[in-house]
Amino acid sequence: MTDVVLVMTTLPGDVDASALAQDVVASGLAACVSILPGIRSVYTWNGVPQIDQEQQLVIKTTDEQVDSLWEMVRARHPYETPEFLVLPVIDGSEDYLRWVETSVGPRPES
């Protein structure tokens, strides 16, 4: 088991996911955000079937950053109930995991 986690959230297809991703990384809340555009989500909301074009964000971060990341995502997310799933990373490339761990956290002041 590692301290690295993956956080997943979706955004509407017409929202600027790059802006959120850049702010998350620049603030030290994640090492990397992968944006998967053009996904189709099928779900039920308030009892009504829905089909929407969305984009999936896969955020690589650590356990320590999850609460602050959730605050940022929730404050900027257009959905009433945003997806925010935290998935543990049980193993991976040691070099990559080390990079994630050293890439998150407070940024030096300029």
Secondary structure as the mmCIF struct_conf table of DSSP 4:
data_model
#
loop_
_struct_conf.conf_type_id
_struct_conf.id
_struct_conf.beg_label_comp_id
_struct_conf.beg_label_asym_id
_struct_conf.beg_label_seq_id
_struct_conf.end_label_comp_id
_struct_conf.end_label_asym_id
_struct_conf.end_label_seq_id
BEND BEND1 ASP A 3 ASP A 3
STRN STRN1 VAL A 4 PRO A 12
TURN_TY1_P TURN_TY1_P1 GLY A 13 ASP A 14
BEND BEND2 VAL A 15 VAL A 15
HELX_RH_AL_P HELX_RH_AL_P1 ALA A 17 ALA A 26
TURN_TY1_P TURN_TY1_P2 SER A 27 GLY A 28
BEND BEND3 LEU A 29 LEU A 29
BEND BEND4 ALA A 31 ALA A 31
STRN STRN2 CYS A 32 TRP A 45
TURN_TY1_P TURN_TY1_P3 ASN A 46 GLY A 47
STRN STRN3 VAL A 48 THR A 62
HELX_RH_3T_P HELX_RH_3T_P1 ASP A 63 GLN A 65
HELX_RH_AL_P HELX_RH_AL_P2 VAL A 66 ARG A 76
BEND BEND5 TYR A 79 THR A 81
STRN STRN4 LEU A 85 PRO A 88
HELX_RH_AL_P HELX_RH_AL_P3 GLU A 94 SER A 103
BEND BEND6 GLY A 105 GLY A 105
HELX_LH_PP_P HELX_LH_PP_P1 PRO A 106 GLU A 109
#
